[in-house]
Structures are given as C-alpha cells and as structure tokens.
Amino acid sequence: MNNINERSEGNATLPNKPLPVIKYCLYARKSMEDEERQALSIDSQLKEMKQIAERDNLYVVAMRTEAHSAKNSGQRPVFNQMIEELRNGKYNAILTWNPDRLSRNAGDLGVLVDLMDSQLLVEIRTYNQKFSNSPNEKFLLMILGSQAKLENDNKSINVKRGLRTKVEMGLWPTVAPTGYLNNMTRGKEGHVVIDPIRAHVVKQIFQLASEGWSHRRIKRWLRDDLDFRSKNNKHLAMSTIQKILCTPFYYGEFEFPRKSGNWYKGIHTPLITKELYDQVREQTDAKKRLQYVYKKNFAYTKLMKCGLCGGNVTAEEKFKALKDGSIARYVYYGCTRSKDPSCKIRYIREEYLIQSLRELVDKLSLDDLGLRGQFEKEVERIHRFNCDVMGKPPMYTDAEEQDVDIKKYIKYILLDGSIEEKRNILLNLKSKLILKDGFVYLDVVTDEDESLMPTPVEE
C-alpha cells in the first residue's frame, strides 16, 4: 500500500505534492443601477456568500465591498486593491455572487485570467459555479464576462437611443436647471415644470444682467439681499450665475449633447424671451472683448497671499483728476476675496508695496533670495565690460561688496525693471509673501527672524 503522502505513477512511487491552501477573498459590488434595478444589495450578497462559505467549509481571510460601476477598466479602487493583494499572496481565490460582479469589461477580465495563468489565482467561486485554472473553465469565465460586457454595450446604445427620442420630443433629459423642477410623476419623465420659489429670481437675474449689472454684483445681491439658495440649499457660485446667463434653455431651446450642434425646441414653459437672452449675451461678449483689449498686466499679482483669509492677491487701478487738469493713476493691491467675500484686508498702493520689498532685499541674504547664481553672472558681465572695454577700476574687491552690488541691482529691478524681471525676482524667493495690515512680510517668521519683518507703511 502506498503511503498517504505518496502517489503512484506507472511503476514508480513519487512523493505527493501538498495541495495548496485555498484562501478566499469575499468580494461584493453594486453600481448605482443596482440600487434601482437589482434586488441584491451588498448586504444580501454578503449574507448569501457567507452561507456558501459555511456550507462548503471555505477558508475566507478577507472581505472587500464597493459601490462602483465595473463598466470601465481599472476604475474601481477596491477591485484594484484586491488584485494587488492577490499578486502579493494574501489570498489566492475569490468568492463572489456572480462573474459580472468582478468584471464587465475586457481589461479587468484579462487581469483575472492572467492571474489564473500565473497560478496566483487558483479559483473563482460564485453562487452556483466554480472556475479554476483549466482551459474549459477559464473559457467559460471569459464567455460570461464577455456576455456582461455585451449587455453593458447594448444598454449604452439603448440609453442613447432613449435620450435621443426624448430630446426629439422636446423633453429635457437630465436634471432641470435652476428655476425649473423635474416632474417626478410616473410617466412624465423628462418633463420639467417652473419652480414657484426660484423662477421669478432667475428672470430678475437676466433683467439685471441686461441692465449692465456685473456677475459679481448679481452674486452679492442674491446672497446679501435675497439670501437666495439653490435646490441644494447653497448660495449660487459665480460660475453658476455665468452658466445661467448663457443657457438658452430659459428661452425654450437647448443643445444636446453639449457642443454637438444638435438643437431642439423644448415643450417646457420659457422663463424669458429670446430677445432678452440675446441682449444679455451681447453685453457679456462686449465686456469680454473690452477686457481683452484693456487687459492690464500687473507686476505683483498672484505672487502673494492674503494674510487674513489666505486668498490670492490681485490688483486694480484707480484714476483721479488733479487740479492742474492732469490724471493721476494709482495701482492698489488687495485680496481677491475668492475664499472669504467679506475679507477686511487693507489695500496697499504699489509704491508702498515696492518700498516694503526693497527693505526686505536689504535684510535677506542672496541665498534666501534664491538669486545668487543668476545675478552674479549679470554683475560679473557688467564688471568685465567696465574693466576690459571702458578701462574703469574694479567695481568691488571682495565678496561682501559684490553682494551689496547685487542687492542694489535687485532693488533697481523692483523699482524700474520690466514686469517680467520683477516677477522673476519674486518667483525665486524661498518664502512666500503675505499681504496684511497694509504691509508685506514673509509667511514664515521665527523669533530669530524678526529682523526680516519690513517696516509697516501707511497710506
């Protein structure tokens, strides 16, 4: 009799290879469609598969669940984690409800088959099937996975056909824009009705825009005067107001899909006339053209942060008529108020800003400025020109004098250099600049670095 650990092959007796321990990962998944169309939720899948594990005495070492579509390859984080753990040998088998829980695309299906070929995945078990590393069972798994992909592709075609039919009938195929509500009555899918709370405000938005109100002014009016909120109980963002004012749906027409060039006449009740919409669009386009023509380049914008709210620092110019008939131009720097619309930051004139920056240059080393190499070359070039061509004596005799000369050059650039030169200097600073209380300072100042604080300037 052969030993229990041996097996016979012909006349030879060979030692038996121990069977690998099959360690299962229990995997359950559902997509958004599953919530509406399938009876099996994640909880019910887990319950059924745990019963299978107990019935068949399966060794389950991990459990993974996710609510994510399997339509696209590599887009499921939990599935990707499970694949990585299979490669690392944490387990070597998968227990799931159905093959389509694992894959509905060729990419993920191919990954599973490759793991089987490399014997890192020895078995996939479902409610009523088992797939191991045998040609027939892998072929069946690929057929079932391909069938799931075919269902997805057909479903996508059917959905697109249904949407196309709806829009041709004048029905709105997605979430109703602000001022309208989706009709949730059965059989009325795609119908939208006027929102009795918000529709009249949307009309006023168009009217005010046609009178020349800016988007920012409209936003403040909606927030401060009306406390107007969307269906999600949020104040309208600037981008939402801009989107409303360029949406033709409000006068009765819409394009679907966007930028497709396919236009349809809606059966919904318009909130405005096409004439009012065209008037708003003309004003908006005219402002854009003016902004392009008169676009200003300011040297120190987007290089500093607001010291109160952390927003970016922007600039605006003001003009004042003087008694002698001339016009004075002033540039002020302050917070964009993108993070806090009520930010109380003080504005600072550009000449005071430059004064603070020049003071910082005196208190920082060239290494802190991050500009030593760049300006050493420039100063050396000027020095050699003066000595070799002009016959002048050396500009400096030691490194300390050279540093002083470089700082003078930097301060000259900050005062009279081009916008590109000024920005290049500040972009090389190793510490960011903060605007607060009417002056500029470095964002990190320790007790030992208090001397780096610039002198406050008053306007």
JOQUI-V372462 format. One record per residue. N is the residue number from 1. RES is the residue in three letters. BURIAL is # if it has 9 or more other C-alpha atoms within 8 Angstrom, else .. Layout:
n;res;burial
N;RES;BURIAL
N;RES;BURIAL
This chain:
n;res;burial
1;MET;.
2;ASN;.
3;ASN;.
4;ILE;.
5;ASN;.
6;GLU;#
7;ARG;#
8;SER;#
9;GLU;.
10;GLY;.
11;ASN;.
12;ALA;.
13;THR;#
14;LEU;.
15;PRO;.
16;ASN;.
17;LYS;.
18;PRO;.
19;LEU;.
20;PRO;.
21;VAL;.
22;ILE;#
23;LYS;#
24;TYR;#
25;CYS;#
26;LEU;#
27;TYR;#
28;ALA;#
29;ARG;#
30;LYS;#
31;SER;#
32;MET;#
33;GLU;.
34;ASP;#
35;GLU;#
36;GLU;.
37;ARG;.
38;GLN;.
39;ALA;.
40;LEU;.
41;SER;#
42;ILE;#
43;ASP;.
44;SER;.
45;GLN;#
46;LEU;#
47;LYS;.
48;GLU;#
49;MET;#
50;LYS;.
51;GLN;.
52;ILE;#
53;ALA;#
54;GLU;.
55;ARG;.
56;ASP;.
57;ASN;.
58;LEU;#
59;TYR;.
60;VAL;#
61;VAL;.
62;ALA;.
63;MET;.
64;ARG;#
65;THR;#
66;GLU;.
67;ALA;.
68;HIS;#
69;SER;#
70;ALA;#
71;LYS;#
72;ASN;.
73;SER;#
74;GLY;.
75;GLN;.
76;ARG;#
77;PRO;.
78;VAL;#
79;PHE;.
80;ASN;#
81;GLN;.
82;MET;#
83;ILE;.
84;GLU;.
85;GLU;#
86;LEU;#
87;ARG;#
88;ASN;.
89;GLY;.
90;LYS;.
91;TYR;#
92;ASN;#
93;ALA;#
94;ILE;#
95;LEU;#
96;THR;#
97;TRP;#
98;ASN;.
99;PRO;#
100;ASP;#
101;ARG;#
102;LEU;#
103;SER;#
104;ARG;#
105;ASN;#
106;ALA;#
107;GLY;.
108;ASP;#
109;LEU;#
110;GLY;.
111;VAL;.
112;LEU;#
113;VAL;#
114;ASP;.
115;LEU;#
116;MET;#
117;ASP;#
118;SER;.
119;GLN;.
120;LEU;#
121;LEU;#
122;VAL;#
123;GLU;#
124;ILE;#
125;ARG;#
126;THR;#
127;TYR;#
128;ASN;.
129;GLN;.
130;LYS;#
131;PHE;#
132;SER;#
133;ASN;#
134;SER;.
135;PRO;.
136;ASN;.
137;GLU;#
138;LYS;#
139;PHE;.
140;LEU;.
141;LEU;#
142;MET;#
143;ILE;.
144;LEU;#
145;GLY;#
146;SER;#
147;GLN;.
148;ALA;#
149;LYS;#
150;LEU;.
151;GLU;.
152;ASN;#
153;ASP;.
154;ASN;.
155;LYS;.
156;SER;.
157;ILE;.
158;ASN;.
159;VAL;.
160;LYS;.
161;ARG;.
162;GLY;.
163;LEU;#
164;ARG;.
165;THR;.
166;LYS;#
167;VAL;#
168;GLU;.
169;MET;.
170;GLY;#
171;LEU;#
172;TRP;#
173;PRO;.
174;THR;.
175;VAL;.
176;ALA;#
177;PRO;.
178;THR;#
179;GLY;#
180;TYR;#
181;LEU;#
182;ASN;#
183;ASN;#
184;MET;.
185;THR;.
186;ARG;.
187;GLY;.
188;LYS;.
189;GLU;#
190;GLY;#
191;HIS;#
192;VAL;#
193;VAL;#
194;ILE;#
195;ASP;#
196;PRO;.
197;ILE;.
198;ARG;#
199;ALA;#
200;HIS;#
201;VAL;.
202;VAL;#
203;LYS;#
204;GLN;.
205;ILE;#
206;PHE;#
207;GLN;#
208;LEU;#
209;ALA;#
210;SER;#
211;GLU;.
212;GLY;.
213;TRP;#
214;SER;.
215;HIS;#
216;ARG;.
217;ARG;.
218;ILE;#
219;LYS;#
220;ARG;#
221;TRP;#
222;LEU;#
223;ARG;#
224;ASP;.
225;ASP;.
226;LEU;.
227;ASP;.
228;PHE;.
229;ARG;#
230;SER;#
231;LYS;.
232;ASN;.
233;ASN;.
234;LYS;.
235;HIS;#
236;LEU;#
237;ALA;.
238;MET;#
239;SER;.
240;THR;.
241;ILE;#
242;GLN;#
243;LYS;.
244;ILE;#
245;LEU;#
246;CYS;.
247;THR;.
248;PRO;#
249;PHE;#
250;TYR;#
251;TYR;#
252;GLY;#
253;GLU;#
254;PHE;#
255;GLU;#
256;PHE;#
257;PRO;.
258;ARG;.
259;LYS;.
260;SER;.
261;GLY;.
262;ASN;.
263;TRP;.
264;TYR;#
265;LYS;.
266;GLY;#
267;ILE;.
268;HIS;#
269;THR;.
270;PRO;#
271;LEU;#
272;ILE;#
273;THR;.
274;LYS;.
275;GLU;.
276;LEU;#
277;TYR;#
278;ASP;.
279;GLN;#
280;VAL;#
281;ARG;#
282;GLU;.
283;GLN;#
284;THR;.
285;ASP;.
286;ALA;.
287;LYS;.
288;LYS;.
289;ARG;.
290;LEU;#
291;GLN;.
292;TYR;.
293;VAL;.
294;TYR;.
295;LYS;.
296;LYS;.
297;ASN;.
298;PHE;.
299;ALA;.
300;TYR;#
301;THR;#
302;LYS;.
303;LEU;#
304;MET;#
305;LYS;#
306;CYS;#
307;GLY;#
308;LEU;.
309;CYS;#
310;GLY;.
311;GLY;#
312;ASN;#
313;VAL;#
314;THR;#
315;ALA;#
316;GLU;.
317;GLU;.
318;LYS;.
319;PHE;.
320;LYS;.
321;ALA;.
322;LEU;.
323;LYS;.
324;ASP;.
325;GLY;.
326;SER;.
327;ILE;.
328;ALA;.
329;ARG;.
330;TYR;#
331;VAL;#
332;TYR;#
333;TYR;#
334;GLY;#
335;CYS;#
336;THR;.
337;ARG;#
338;SER;.
339;LYS;.
340;ASP;.
341;PRO;.
342;SER;.
343;CYS;#
344;LYS;.
345;ILE;#
346;ARG;.
347;TYR;#
348;ILE;#
349;ARG;#
350;GLU;#
351;GLU;.
352;TYR;#
353;LEU;#
354;ILE;#
355;GLN;.
356;SER;#
357;LEU;#
358;ARG;#
359;GLU;#
360;LEU;#
361;VAL;#
362;ASP;.
363;LYS;.
364;LEU;#
365;SER;.
366;LEU;#
367;ASP;.
368;ASP;.
369;LEU;#
370;GLY;#
371;LEU;#
372;ARG;#
373;GLY;.
374;GLN;.
375;PHE;#
376;GLU;#
377;LYS;.
378;GLU;.
379;VAL;#
380;GLU;.
381;ARG;.
382;ILE;.
383;HIS;#
384;ARG;#
385;PHE;#
386;ASN;#
387;CYS;#
388;ASP;.
389;VAL;.
390;MET;.
391;GLY;.
392;LYS;.
393;PRO;.
394;PRO;.
395;MET;.
396;TYR;.
397;THR;.
398;ASP;.
399;ALA;.
400;GLU;.
401;GLU;#
402;GLN;#
403;ASP;#
404;VAL;.
405;ASP;#
406;ILE;#
407;LYS;#
408;LYS;.
409;TYR;.
410;ILE;#
411;LYS;#
412;TYR;#
413;ILE;#
414;LEU;#
415;LEU;.
416;ASP;.
417;GLY;#
418;SER;.
419;ILE;#
420;GLU;.
421;GLU;#
422;LYS;#
423;ARG;#
424;ASN;.
425;ILE;#
426;LEU;.
427;LEU;.
428;ASN;#
429;LEU;#
430;LYS;.
431;SER;.
432;LYS;#
433;LEU;#
434;ILE;#
435;LEU;#
436;LYS;#
437;ASP;.
438;GLY;#
439;PHE;#
440;VAL;#
441;TYR;#
442;LEU;#
443;ASP;.
444;VAL;.
445;VAL;#
446;THR;.
447;ASP;.
448;GLU;.
449;ASP;.
450;GLU;.
451;SER;.
452;LEU;#
453;MET;#
454;PRO;#
455;THR;.
456;PRO;.
457;VAL;.
458;GLU;.
459;GLU;.
